[in-house]
């Protein structure tokens, strides 16, 4: 994104930070006791020190135990002096980027004052007055720590949204959720440090140091675990892609084998795949559906595999027994595809691609409203492809004649909405498209494996079928 939205966001955050500081100063004033000044110097050094040991978890985010001394400083000094103590850290983190320095400062001021406001309900700054009950002080510290942590994550998440367009859900999963336990340890450590500060001042430094070391170790472990999870997820996705590709290659080889036997099935599959995908896109289905329709079109006749060859290449009129055997292929196709997890959804579409709106189709004699849209698309796509292509039993029709047959079958043999969508496509396309005989209808080669990539965009209508199917 551009820098203007980022500057606007930082400007709005700065205005909010100034408003918080002004409201606090108006309500509480500003104490100048020497112990507050000395404490500010000490905490500034401590906060800067822990920033030197931050952990880079991505190219955009680093985490650390910075919030431990900040929470303790809020309890001991109050928000105004803590905000001053955090300035050297902000300058160090921003370094040579002035805009980053400004962001770090206003970010720190915002979360420190929010935490200070919460703690003020429990006690005054401890270096001024530690007379409140210990339980109240510790409780106030823990709640202030939670307020600081939540506000910090919100501010950073909105920054990633504005600057990089990163979804809030993605930030939560990758940058926040894996590190909730270390952050909780930080808040508990701050609570113990404040308790030690009230009971015996010097002990607090030991608690903060020990807690910081332990929390850092836990953060390193969390980061390594997140990295391992990402690597494992990538391996699983790679295996799933390889499995899907292998299944597709296997199905493609079966269709190619059928085509070598009858000289027709593979050409019909390629044409059906192209018409089905284009129809899905014409009917405003999403890209995932378009891909699935293309694959369903390619494999819709896989149920023919295993039928006698003389039945597939017969040129005469089929008797009732032969016709019954041939009509088994949608159910056989569903059974074959349902056995593969990637093809389970399209298995039903394949089963019903010979159903008719008037209920006279097969194998289940479904009527129009009960037939899925995808099956209706397959029905029209395969029917038109079968009409215009040469078959073992007859030569192909002219496109005009095929259009007439489709129109005559509206709402009886074919769904009218789908037919009209195909007619619109045919009106805008070339003669080669209408005849299913140009480069877009080339059957994909199963020999080229591993060509498919997730980052290759779905081709628009008119691109080569062989380049977009996984091989």
C-alpha positions as CSV (number, residue, x, y, z in Angstrom):
1,X,0.0,0.0,0.0
2,X,1.0,3.7,-0.3
3,X,2.6,5.7,2.4
4,X,-0.3,8.1,2.7
5,X,-2.6,5.6,4.6
6,X,0.3,4.7,6.9
7,X,1.0,8.4,7.7
8,X,-2.8,8.9,8.3
9,X,-2.8,5.9,10.7
10,X,0.2,7.0,12.6
11,X,-1.2,10.6,12.8
12,X,-4.5,9.3,14.2
13,X,-2.6,7.1,16.7
14,X,-0.4,10.1,17.7
15,X,-3.5,12.3,18.3
16,X,-5.0,9.5,20.5
17,X,-1.7,9.2,22.4
18,X,-1.5,13.0,23.0
19,X,-5.2,13.0,24.2
20,X,-4.4,10.2,26.7
21,X,-1.3,12.0,28.0
22,X,-3.2,15.3,28.3
23,X,-6.1,13.7,30.1
24,X,-3.7,12.0,32.6
25,X,-1.8,15.2,33.2
26,X,-5.0,17.1,33.8
27,X,-6.3,14.5,36.2
28,X,-3.2,13.6,38.1
29,X,-0.6,16.2,37.4
30,X,3.1,15.5,37.2
31,X,5.3,14.6,40.2
32,X,9.0,15.5,40.2
33,X,10.3,13.5,43.1
34,X,14.0,12.5,42.7
35,X,13.2,8.8,43.0
36,X,11.0,9.0,39.9
37,X,13.8,10.6,37.9
38,X,16.3,8.0,39.0
39,X,13.9,5.3,38.4
40,X,13.2,6.6,34.9
41,X,16.9,6.4,34.0
42,X,17.2,2.9,35.4
43,X,14.1,1.6,33.6
44,X,15.2,3.4,30.3
45,X,18.4,1.4,30.4
46,X,16.6,-1.8,31.3
47,X,14.0,-1.4,28.5
48,X,16.7,-0.6,26.0
49,X,18.7,-3.6,27.1
50,X,15.9,-6.1,26.6
51,X,15.2,-4.7,23.2
52,X,18.7,-5.7,22.2
53,X,17.6,-9.4,22.7
54,X,14.3,-9.3,20.7
55,X,13.4,-12.2,18.6
56,X,12.7,-11.8,14.9
57,X,9.6,-14.0,14.1
58,X,9.0,-12.7,10.6
59,X,10.3,-10.0,8.2
60,X,7.7,-7.6,9.8
61,X,7.6,-8.5,13.4
62,X,10.0,-9.0,16.3
63,X,8.9,-10.0,19.8
64,X,10.7,-9.9,23.2
65,X,10.3,-9.3,26.9
66,X,10.1,-5.5,26.6
67,X,6.7,-5.5,28.3
68,X,8.1,-6.9,31.6
69,X,10.1,-3.8,32.6
70,X,7.4,-1.6,31.0
71,X,4.7,-3.0,33.2
72,X,6.9,-2.8,36.3
73,X,7.8,0.8,35.4
74,X,4.1,1.7,35.0
75,X,3.4,0.4,38.5
76,X,6.5,2.0,40.0
77,X,6.7,5.3,38.1
78,X,3.3,6.0,36.6
79,X,2.6,6.3,32.9
80,X,4.3,9.7,32.3
81,X,7.7,8.8,33.5
82,X,7.4,5.3,32.0
83,X,6.6,6.9,28.6
84,X,9.8,9.0,28.9
85,X,11.8,5.9,29.9
86,X,10.6,4.1,26.7
87,X,11.8,6.8,24.3
88,X,15.4,5.5,23.9
89,X,14.0,2.1,23.0
90,X,11.7,3.7,20.4
91,X,14.6,5.6,18.8
92,X,16.8,2.4,18.9
93,X,14.0,0.3,17.2
94,X,13.3,3.0,14.6
95,X,16.9,3.8,13.9
96,X,17.3,5.5,10.5
97,X,13.6,5.6,9.7
98,X,12.0,8.8,11.2
99,X,8.5,7.6,10.5
100,X,9.2,4.3,12.3
101,X,10.6,6.2,15.3
102,X,7.4,8.3,15.5
103,X,5.3,5.2,15.3
104,X,7.3,3.5,18.1
105,X,7.0,6.5,20.3
106,X,3.2,7.0,19.9
107,X,2.7,3.2,20.1
108,X,4.5,3.1,23.4
109,X,2.8,6.2,24.8
110,X,-0.7,4.8,23.9
111,X,-0.2,1.4,25.5
112,X,1.7,2.8,28.6
113,X,-1.0,5.3,29.4
114,X,-3.8,2.7,28.9
115,X,-2.0,0.4,31.3
116,X,-1.4,3.4,33.7
117,X,-5.0,4.3,33.7
118,X,-5.9,0.7,34.6
119,X,-3.3,0.5,37.4
120,X,-4.3,3.8,38.9
121,X,-7.6,2.2,40.1
122,X,-5.4,0.0,42.3
123,X,-2.6,2.2,43.5
124,X,-0.6,5.3,43.0
125,X,2.9,4.9,41.6
126,X,4.8,2.7,44.1
127,X,7.9,4.9,44.3
128,X,5.5,7.6,45.7
129,X,3.1,5.6,47.7
130,X,3.2,1.8,48.3
131,X,0.6,1.8,51.1
132,X,-2.0,-0.1,49.2
133,X,-2.5,-3.8,50.1
134,X,-0.1,-6.1,48.3
135,X,-2.9,-8.2,46.8
136,X,-4.5,-5.1,45.3
137,X,-1.1,-3.9,43.9
138,X,-0.4,-7.3,42.3
139,X,-3.9,-7.6,40.9
140,X,-3.7,-4.1,39.5
141,X,-0.3,-4.9,37.9
142,X,-1.7,-8.1,36.2
143,X,-4.8,-6.3,34.9
144,X,-2.6,-3.4,33.7
145,X,-0.3,-5.9,32.0
146,X,-3.3,-7.4,30.2
147,X,-4.5,-4.0,29.1
148,X,-1.1,-3.1,27.8
149,X,-0.6,-6.4,25.9
150,X,-4.1,-6.3,24.3
151,X,-3.7,-2.7,23.2
152,X,-0.2,-3.3,21.8
153,X,-1.5,-6.3,19.7
154,X,-4.4,-4.2,18.4
155,X,-2.2,-1.3,17.5
156,X,0.4,-3.6,15.7
157,X,-2.3,-5.6,14.0
158,X,-3.9,-2.4,12.6
159,X,-0.5,-1.3,11.4
160,X,0.1,-4.5,9.5
161,X,-3.4,-4.1,8.0
162,X,-2.8,-0.5,6.9
163,X,0.8,-1.0,5.7
164,X,0.8,-4.5,4.2
165,X,-2.9,-5.3,3.8
166,X,-2.6,-8.3,6.1
167,X,-5.9,-9.6,7.3
168,X,-6.4,-9.4,11.1
169,X,-7.2,-13.1,11.2
170,X,-3.9,-13.9,9.6
171,X,-2.0,-11.7,12.1
172,X,-3.8,-13.4,15.0
173,X,-2.9,-16.9,13.7
174,X,0.7,-16.1,12.8
175,X,1.9,-13.3,15.1
176,X,-0.3,-13.5,18.2
177,X,-1.8,-16.9,19.0
178,X,1.5,-18.8,19.0
179,X,3.0,-16.5,21.6
180,X,0.1,-16.1,24.0
181,X,1.8,-18.4,26.6
182,X,5.2,-16.4,26.6
183,X,3.2,-13.1,26.9
184,X,1.2,-14.5,29.8
185,X,4.5,-15.5,31.5
186,X,5.7,-11.9,31.0
187,X,2.7,-10.5,32.7
188,X,3.0,-12.9,35.6
189,X,6.7,-12.1,35.9
190,X,5.9,-8.4,36.0
191,X,3.4,-9.1,38.8
192,X,6.0,-11.0,40.8
193,X,8.5,-8.3,40.2
194,X,6.1,-5.6,41.5
195,X,5.4,-7.7,44.6
196,X,9.2,-8.0,45.2
197,X,9.6,-4.3,44.7
198,X,7.1,-3.6,47.4
199,X,8.5,-6.2,49.8
200,X,12.2,-5.8,49.1
201,X,13.3,-3.4,46.3
202,X,16.5,-5.0,45.1
203,X,14.9,-8.4,44.7
204,X,12.7,-7.0,42.0
205,X,15.6,-6.7,39.6
206,X,16.5,-10.3,40.1
207,X,12.9,-11.4,39.4
208,X,12.7,-9.3,36.3
209,X,16.1,-10.7,35.0
210,X,15.2,-14.3,35.7
211,X,11.7,-14.0,34.3
212,X,13.0,-12.3,31.2
213,X,15.5,-15.1,30.5
214,X,12.9,-17.8,31.1
215,X,10.4,-16.0,28.9
216,X,12.9,-15.5,26.1
217,X,13.7,-19.2,26.2
218,X,10.0,-20.0,25.9
219,X,9.6,-17.5,23.0
220,X,12.5,-19.1,21.1
221,X,10.8,-22.5,21.6
222,X,7.5,-21.0,20.4
223,X,9.1,-19.5,17.3
224,X,10.8,-22.8,16.5
225,X,7.5,-24.6,16.9
226,X,5.8,-22.2,14.6
227,X,8.5,-22.6,12.1
228,X,8.2,-26.4,12.3
229,X,4.4,-26.2,11.9
230,X,4.8,-24.1,8.8
231,X,7.3,-26.5,7.3
232,X,5.1,-29.5,8.2
233,X,2.1,-27.7,6.6
234,X,4.1,-27.0,3.5
235,X,5.1,-30.7,3.3
236,X,1.5,-31.9,3.8
237,X,0.3,-29.5,1.1
238,X,3.0,-30.7,-1.2
239,X,2.0,-34.3,-0.6
240,X,-1.7,-33.5,-1.2
241,X,-0.9,-31.7,-4.4
242,X,1.2,-34.7,-5.6
243,X,-1.6,-37.0,-4.7
244,X,-4.2,-34.9,-6.5
245,X,-1.9,-34.7,-9.5
246,X,-1.3,-38.5,-9.5
247,X,-5.1,-39.1,-9.3
248,X,-5.7,-36.7,-12.2
249,X,-2.9,-38.3,-14.3
250,X,-4.4,-41.7,-13.6
251,X,-7.9,-40.5,-14.6
252,X,-6.5,-38.8,-17.7
253,X,-4.7,-41.9,-18.8
254,X,-7.9,-44.0,-18.5
255,X,-9.8,-41.5,-20.7
256,X,-6.9,-41.5,-23.2
257,X,-7.0,-45.3,-23.3
258,X,-10.7,-45.2,-24.0
259,X,-10.1,-42.7,-26.7
260,X,-7.5,-44.9,-28.4
261,X,-10.1,-47.7,-28.5
262,X,-13.0,-45.8,-30.0
263,X,-11.3,-42.7,-31.4
264,X,-13.8,-40.5,-29.7
265,X,-14.1,-40.6,-25.9
266,X,-10.9,-38.5,-25.3
267,X,-12.0,-35.8,-27.8
268,X,-15.4,-35.7,-26.2
269,X,-13.9,-35.4,-22.8
270,X,-11.7,-32.5,-23.8
271,X,-14.6,-30.7,-25.5
272,X,-16.9,-31.3,-22.5
273,X,-14.2,-29.9,-20.1
274,X,-13.8,-26.7,-22.1
275,X,-17.6,-26.1,-22.5
276,X,-18.3,-27.0,-18.9
277,X,-15.7,-24.6,-17.5
278,X,-16.8,-21.8,-19.8
279,X,-20.4,-22.3,-18.9
280,X,-19.5,-22.2,-15.2
281,X,-17.7,-18.9,-15.7
282,X,-20.5,-17.5,-17.8
283,X,-23.0,-18.4,-15.0
284,X,-20.8,-16.5,-12.5
285,X,-19.5,-19.5,-10.5
286,X,-16.3,-18.9,-8.6
287,X,-12.9,-19.9,-9.9
288,X,-12.8,-23.0,-7.7
289,X,-16.0,-24.2,-9.3
290,X,-14.7,-23.4,-12.7
291,X,-11.7,-25.6,-12.1
292,X,-13.8,-28.4,-10.7
293,X,-16.2,-28.2,-13.6
294,X,-13.3,-28.5,-16.0
295,X,-12.0,-31.6,-14.2
296,X,-15.5,-33.1,-14.0
297,X,-16.0,-32.6,-17.7
298,X,-12.7,-34.3,-18.4
299,X,-13.6,-37.3,-16.3
300,X,-17.4,-37.5,-16.7
301,X,-17.2,-40.7,-18.8
302,X,-14.7,-42.5,-16.7
303,X,-17.4,-45.0,-15.9
304,X,-17.0,-46.4,-19.5
305,X,-13.8,-48.0,-18.5
306,X,-14.2,-51.7,-18.2
307,X,-17.1,-52.0,-20.6
308,X,-16.6,-54.4,-23.5
309,X,-14.8,-52.8,-26.4
310,X,-17.3,-54.0,-29.0
311,X,-19.9,-52.0,-27.0
312,X,-17.8,-48.8,-27.2
313,X,-17.1,-49.0,-30.9
314,X,-20.4,-50.4,-32.1
315,X,-21.7,-48.5,-35.1
316,X,-25.2,-50.1,-35.4
317,X,-28.3,-49.6,-33.4
318,X,-27.9,-50.9,-29.8
319,X,-30.3,-53.5,-28.4
320,X,-31.9,-53.0,-25.0
321,X,-29.2,-55.1,-23.2
322,X,-26.3,-53.1,-24.7
323,X,-28.1,-49.8,-24.0
324,X,-28.7,-50.8,-20.4
325,X,-25.0,-51.7,-20.0
326,X,-24.0,-48.4,-21.5
327,X,-26.4,-46.5,-19.3
328,X,-24.5,-47.8,-16.2
329,X,-21.6,-45.6,-16.9
330,X,-22.7,-42.5,-14.8
331,X,-23.1,-44.7,-11.7
332,X,-19.8,-46.5,-12.4
333,X,-18.2,-43.1,-12.8
334,X,-19.5,-41.9,-9.5
335,X,-18.2,-45.0,-7.8
336,X,-14.7,-44.5,-9.3
337,X,-14.5,-40.8,-8.4
338,X,-16.0,-41.1,-5.0
339,X,-13.1,-43.3,-4.0
340,X,-10.7,-40.4,-4.4
341,X,-11.1,-37.6,-1.7
342,X,-10.3,-34.8,-4.2
343,X,-13.1,-35.9,-6.5
344,X,-15.8,-36.7,-4.0
345,X,-17.8,-33.6,-4.7
346,X,-17.8,-33.9,-8.5
347,X,-18.7,-37.6,-8.2
348,X,-22.4,-36.7,-7.7
349,X,-22.3,-34.3,-10.7
350,X,-20.9,-37.2,-12.9
351,X,-23.6,-39.6,-11.6
352,X,-26.4,-37.1,-12.7
353,X,-25.0,-35.7,-15.9
354,X,-27.6,-37.7,-17.9
355,X,-30.6,-36.7,-15.7
356,X,-33.3,-34.6,-17.4
357,X,-35.6,-31.8,-16.1
358,X,-38.6,-33.8,-17.1
359,X,-37.5,-36.8,-15.0
360,X,-36.9,-39.2,-17.9
361,X,-33.1,-39.3,-17.5
362,X,-30.9,-41.9,-15.8
363,X,-29.8,-43.4,-13.5
364,X,-32.1,-41.9,-10.8
365,X,-34.8,-40.2,-12.9
366,X,-34.4,-36.9,-11.0
367,X,-36.5,-34.0,-11.9
368,X,-35.2,-30.5,-12.6
369,X,-35.2,-29.0,-9.1
370,X,-33.4,-32.0,-7.7
371,X,-30.6,-32.0,-10.2
372,X,-27.5,-30.0,-9.1
373,X,-26.6,-27.0,-11.2
374,X,-23.1,-28.5,-11.9
375,X,-24.8,-31.7,-13.3
376,X,-27.0,-29.6,-15.5
377,X,-24.0,-27.8,-16.8
378,X,-22.2,-31.1,-17.5
379,X,-25.3,-32.4,-19.3
380,X,-25.5,-29.5,-21.7
381,X,-21.7,-29.4,-22.2
382,X,-21.4,-33.1,-23.0
383,X,-24.5,-33.1,-25.1
384,X,-23.4,-30.3,-27.4
385,X,-19.9,-31.8,-27.6
386,X,-21.4,-35.1,-28.6
387,X,-23.5,-33.5,-31.3
388,X,-20.7,-31.6,-33.1
389,X,-18.0,-34.3,-32.8
390,X,-17.7,-37.3,-35.1
391,X,-18.7,-40.5,-33.3
392,X,-18.2,-44.1,-34.1
393,X,-21.9,-44.4,-34.8
394,X,-22.4,-41.2,-36.8
395,X,-20.7,-38.0,-38.1
396,X,-20.9,-34.8,-36.2
397,X,-23.7,-32.2,-36.8
398,X,-23.3,-28.7,-38.0
399,X,-23.3,-26.2,-35.2
400,X,-26.6,-24.7,-36.3
401,X,-28.3,-28.1,-36.2
402,X,-26.8,-28.8,-32.7
403,X,-28.1,-25.4,-31.5
404,X,-31.6,-26.3,-32.8
405,X,-31.5,-29.6,-30.9
406,X,-30.4,-27.9,-27.7
407,X,-33.2,-25.3,-28.0
408,X,-35.8,-28.0,-28.7
409,X,-34.8,-29.8,-25.6
410,X,-35.1,-26.8,-23.2
411,X,-36.8,-27.7,-19.9
412,X,-37.4,-31.3,-21.1
413,X,-34.0,-32.8,-21.9
414,X,-31.8,-29.8,-20.8
415,X,-32.0,-27.0,-18.3
416,X,-33.2,-23.8,-20.1
417,X,-30.9,-21.4,-18.2
418,X,-27.8,-23.5,-19.0
419,X,-28.8,-23.9,-22.6
420,X,-29.3,-20.2,-23.1
421,X,-25.9,-19.5,-21.4
422,X,-24.2,-21.8,-23.9
423,X,-26.0,-20.2,-26.8
424,X,-24.7,-16.8,-25.7
425,X,-21.1,-18.3,-25.6
426,X,-21.5,-19.8,-29.1
427,X,-22.7,-16.4,-30.5
428,X,-19.5,-14.7,-29.3
429,X,-17.0,-17.4,-30.3
430,X,-15.3,-18.6,-33.5
431,X,-16.3,-21.4,-35.8
432,X,-13.6,-23.5,-34.3
433,X,-15.0,-23.1,-30.9
434,X,-18.5,-24.0,-32.1
435,X,-17.1,-27.1,-33.9
436,X,-14.9,-28.1,-30.9
437,X,-11.9,-28.5,-33.2
438,X,-9.4,-25.7,-32.4
439,X,-6.4,-25.6,-30.0
440,X,-8.6,-25.1,-27.0
441,X,-10.0,-28.6,-27.3
442,X,-6.6,-30.5,-27.3
443,X,-6.7,-33.4,-24.8
444,X,-4.2,-32.8,-22.0
445,X,-1.1,-34.9,-22.2
446,X,-0.5,-37.1,-19.1
447,X,3.2,-37.4,-19.7
448,X,4.0,-33.9,-18.4
449,X,3.8,-34.2,-14.7
450,X,4.2,-31.4,-12.1
451,X,3.4,-28.6,-14.5
452,X,0.5,-27.3,-12.4
453,X,1.1,-24.6,-9.9
454,X,-1.2,-23.0,-7.4
455,X,0.0,-19.6,-8.4
456,X,-0.9,-19.9,-12.0
457,X,-4.1,-18.0,-12.6
458,X,-7.1,-19.8,-14.1
459,X,-7.1,-19.2,-17.8
460,X,-9.9,-17.3,-19.4
461,X,-12.0,-18.8,-22.1
462,X,-10.1,-19.6,-25.2
463,X,-6.8,-20.8,-23.6
464,X,-5.4,-24.2,-24.3
465,X,-7.0,-26.9,-22.2
466,X,-3.8,-28.8,-22.0
467,X,-2.0,-26.0,-20.1
468,X,-4.4,-25.7,-17.2
469,X,-5.2,-29.2,-16.2
470,X,-2.9,-30.8,-13.6
471,X,-0.6,-33.3,-15.3
